[in-house]
Amino acid sequence: MGYADLRELRSALTTASDIAFALDAAPAPHEADQLQEALRRALAAAGALGAGMGATGCAEHPRGAVDPLYGDEESPLPPGWGRCLLCNDRRRRAGAQRRGWR
């Protein structure tokens, strides 16, 4: 993750754009293959950009468990809460203690 991935993403997108704008209505097979390869490079670079945060998006637990209640429409998470099960569980426990629950 970092500047090299961002540079690769920009390069691949520029290449794909150049190829796409140069295509005729009926591109040759090798032109379509070149476009697909540039788009694959861009997709891989874009994936590498977010790889450092993990599924939770949590800086403390980037590879931790995702909260199963995240995004549940019936019981939405409070503002400021994320997808990290560990952090959300800690918040839930702290809230329960403040309310006098055990």
C-alpha positions, 0 to 999 in steps of 0.5 A: 500500500502506498504511493507506488500502488497509487502511481500504478493505478494512475498509470494503468487507468491512463493506459486504459483510457488511451487505448479506449479512446483510440479504439474503432467501432470494431476493435481488433482482438489484440486491442481488446486484449490490451485494454483488458490487461490495462484494466486488470492492472488498474483493478489490482492496483486499486485493490492494493490501495485498500489492502492495508485497512482490511475488511474492518476499516479499523486502524487498531484491528485491520484484520479483525472480525467484522461486526455481524450487526454492522449495517443491520437496518433493524438495529443500526450502529450508533454514529461513529461506530465502524465495522470492527467487532472488537471495537464495537464490542468494547463500546457495547460493554462500556455502554452497558456498564454505564447503564448499570447492566452486567 
